[in-house]
Amino acid sequence: MFTDPHLDLSDEPTRDKILGIMTELEETPYIDASVSSCWLRDFLDYARRSAEFGGGVEVLMDTEAQFARSVRDYLAQPGSEQMLDIEFELTDQATGEERIKAVRFLIQVGQLPKKEIATYICCEGEIASLSLPGGIVS
């Protein structure tokens, strides 16, 4: 889970850091990246394809409010379980503007030897605290 009082996913370096942490964890020998769930990676791929191929879909991501609205629109299918991975925060009551306050991505660990559990738990927090400000991983 990534959370921070100033988590701004409209900021490309912030997105890159989060995805970098995901990739680093997925590249460990005990994680099967094929069963990871990363809506952010999927959303950014959708935004890239929309920009490249058009089709009348414009994905706005320049501000926190635009990014939040675009994510809501992208995940708008009824019953989308990925909406449970995002915490939105209302920033303007009058306009209904929101920002993304926290996000969660699922990584499945398998066959982790007991002697290495403490090492990976320690390293996960270390990777996150070094990569993003504010100690944002739990």
Order of alpha helices (4+ residues) and beta strands (2+ residues): beta-alpha-alpha-alpha-beta-beta-alpha
